[in-house]
Amino acid sequence: MAKELPHNWTDIRKEWPVLTFYQRFEVSVAYALTIVIGVVILVAFVRLILSVADTLVLRTLNPLDHGVFQLVFGEIMTLLIALEFNHTLRYVITGERGIIQARIVILIALLALARKVIIVDLLDAPPASVAALAALALSLGIAYWILRERDQRSRTAKAPGE
């Protein structure tokens, strides 16, 4: 039976010699990704602040204007998606979950889809594009529901025997 991954940086340093090569590789890649995504988040945050300052303060545009709202909220949603993605890497580093969690990927895809719906002008978008967004949202929702139901059934099955 393989040893579980440590849950924090101190434990990882202590247990580094006993981790398998692949566990070391997985933890190292997850930390590197966390740092890279953290830098991306920081840059996106600075650009968001500069964009909001430029758009709302220097140009004195109305934040309730639909175009301005779409621009600012689209940038905020992009930042939130990156934060959520970075947060999911914590599970890989601590070994709480496997490297790919389908439910988390679906939720991040739903966030990205919500961002797209917010920034696109649905009145000017071709009907086929709007239908495709709707079909994608429905498909992701159904996939999430199926995965959630499966997880709830497996938790219910485990509960009596624990």
C-alpha positions in Angstrom: 0.0 0.0 0.0 1.4 3.4 -1.0 2.0 6.0 1.6 -0.5 8.9 1.6 0.8 12.3 0.6 1.6 14.7 3.5 -0.9 17.5 4.1 1.3 20.6 4.4 4.7 21.9 3.5 6.3 21.0 6.8 5.0 17.4 6.6 6.2 17.2 3.0 9.7 18.3 3.9 9.8 15.7 6.8 8.4 12.9 4.7 10.2 13.7 1.4 12.7 10.8 1.8 10.0 8.2 2.2 7.7 9.4 -0.7 7.8 7.5 -3.9 9.3 9.0 -7.0 5.9 9.6 -8.5 4.5 11.2 -5.2 7.5 13.6 -5.2 6.9 14.4 -8.9 3.1 15.0 -8.3 3.7 17.2 -5.2 6.4 19.2 -7.1 4.3 19.8 -10.1 1.3 20.8 -8.0 3.4 23.3 -6.1 4.9 24.7 -9.3 1.4 25.0 -10.8 0.2 26.8 -7.6 3.1 29.3 -7.9 2.5 29.9 -11.6 -1.3 30.3 -11.2 -0.6 32.5 -8.2 1.5 34.8 -10.4 -1.2 34.8 -13.1 -3.8 35.7 -10.4 -1.7 38.5 -9.1 -1.1 39.9 -12.6 -4.8 39.6 -13.4 -5.7 41.3 -10.1 -3.4 44.2 -10.8 -4.8 44.5 -14.4 -8.3 44.4 -13.0 -7.6 47.3 -10.6 -6.0 49.3 -13.3 -8.8 48.6 -15.7 -11.5 49.5 -13.2 -9.6 52.7 -12.3 -9.2 53.6 -16.0 -12.7 52.7 -17.0 -14.7 54.1 -14.1 -12.6 56.8 -12.6 -10.5 58.3 -15.4 -13.1 58.0 -18.1 -15.9 58.6 -15.7 -18.0 56.0 -17.3 -21.2 54.8 -15.7 -20.7 51.4 -14.0 -24.4 50.6 -14.7 -23.8 51.0 -18.5 -24.2 47.5 -19.9 -20.9 47.5 -21.8 -18.9 48.7 -18.8 -20.6 46.2 -16.6 -19.8 43.4 -19.0 -16.2 44.4 -19.2 -15.6 44.8 -15.5 -17.6 41.8 -14.4 -15.9 39.6 -17.1 -12.5 40.5 -15.7 -13.7 39.7 -12.1 -15.1 36.4 -13.2 -11.8 35.5 -14.9 -10.0 36.2 -11.7 -12.5 34.1 -9.7 -12.1 31.2 -12.1 -8.3 31.4 -11.7 -8.7 31.5 -7.9 -10.9 28.5 -7.9 -8.5 26.6 -10.1 -5.7 27.4 -7.8 -7.8 26.3 -4.8 -8.4 22.9 -6.4 -4.6 22.3 -6.6 -4.5 22.3 -2.8 -6.3 18.9 -2.9 -3.6 17.5 -5.1 -0.8 18.8 -2.9 -2.4 17.5 0.3 -3.4 14.2 -1.3 -7.0 14.6 -0.1 -8.2 13.8 -3.6 -6.9 12.5 -6.8 -5.3 14.8 -9.4 -8.5 15.1 -11.4 -11.8 15.6 -9.8 -14.6 15.6 -12.4 -17.0 17.6 -10.2 -14.5 20.4 -9.6 -13.7 20.6 -13.3 -17.4 20.8 -14.2 -17.9 23.5 -11.7 -15.0 25.5 -13.1 -16.4 25.0 -16.6 -19.8 26.3 -15.4 -18.0 29.4 -14.0 -16.3 29.9 -17.3 -19.6 29.5 -19.1 -21.3 31.9 -16.8 -18.5 34.4 -17.5 -19.1 33.9 -21.3 -22.9 34.5 -20.9 -22.2 37.7 -18.9 -19.7 39.2 -21.4 -21.4 38.2 -24.6 -24.2 40.5 -25.9 -26.9 37.9 -26.3 -29.1 40.2 -28.5 -26.3 40.5 -31.0 -25.1 36.9 -30.8 -26.2 34.5 -33.5 -29.1 32.3 -32.4 -26.9 29.2 -32.9 -24.3 30.5 -30.5 -27.0 31.2 -27.8 -28.4 27.7 -28.3 -24.9 26.2 -28.0 -24.3 28.1 -24.8 -27.7 26.8 -23.5 -26.9 23.2 -24.5 -23.5 23.4 -22.9 -25.0 24.8 -19.6 -27.6 22.0 -19.6 -25.0 19.3 -20.4 -22.7 20.5 -17.6 -25.6 20.8 -15.2 -26.7 17.3 -15.9 -23.1 15.9 -15.6 -22.7 17.6 -12.3 -26.0 16.3 -11.0 -25.1 12.7 -12.1 -21.7 12.9 -10.4 -23.2 14.4 -7.2 -25.8 11.7 -7.1 -23.1 9.0 -7.5 -21.1 10.5 -4.7 -24.1 10.7 -2.4 -24.9 7.1 -3.1 -21.4 6.0 -2.4 -21.4 8.0 0.9 -24.7 6.5 1.9 -23.4 3.0 1.1 -20.3 3.5 3.3 -22.1 5.1 6.2 -23.8 2.0 7.8 -20.6 -0.1 7.7 -18.2 2.6 9.2 
